[in-house]
Amino acid sequence: MNAAPARDPGRCTVCDQMVEIGARSLPWAGGPAHEACAVYARNTTAGYRTHAASHQRSA
């Protein structure tokens, strides 16, 4: 049996908020909806890096 993933498939691994994959992301505390999360918050290295970069640019 495979080990459970570190994160849920729909959880943003950068901002750690639940998002709806393929739909408008849910709003997170203190900010607007993360559109980027819905696109990049998948359990893929490329998605993680791209989303992490989007957070760094907006910070």
N, C-alpha and C positions, 0 to 999 in steps of 0.2 A: 504494500500500500504506500502511496506517495505521501510525503510530509505535507501538511497543510501550508498553503501560501502564507507569507508574512502579513499580507494585507488582503482585504476583500478586493475582488476585481473592480468594484465600483468606488473604491476609496482612493482619494488623491494621496499619493505617497509623499507629497511635499507639504501640503497644507493640512493633511490628515483630516479632511472633511469628506463626508459621504457625498457622492455625486451620482447623477443619473447618466449612465453611459448612453450616448446616442440621443440624448435629450438635453433640454436646458438644465444646467447644473443647479443644485440647491444653493440658496444663499448661505453664507457662512457668517459666523459671529463678527460683527463690526465691519462688514464690507458687502459689496454687491455680489451677485451670482458669479461664480467662476466659470465663464464660458470655456476657458482653456482646459479646465478639469475634465469636462465632458469629452474633450477630444483626446487629451494626453494621459489621463489617469487610468491607463491600462497596465497590466503587469508585464511591461516590456521595457527593456533597457533604453531603447530609443525614445519611447514615450516619456519615461521618467526623466531622462536628460533634457528633452525639449521642454517639458513642463517645469522642471527645476530652473531652466534658463529663463522661462517666462516670469517666474516669481522673482528671480534676481533682477531682471530688468525693471519690474514694476516696484521694487522695494526702494 
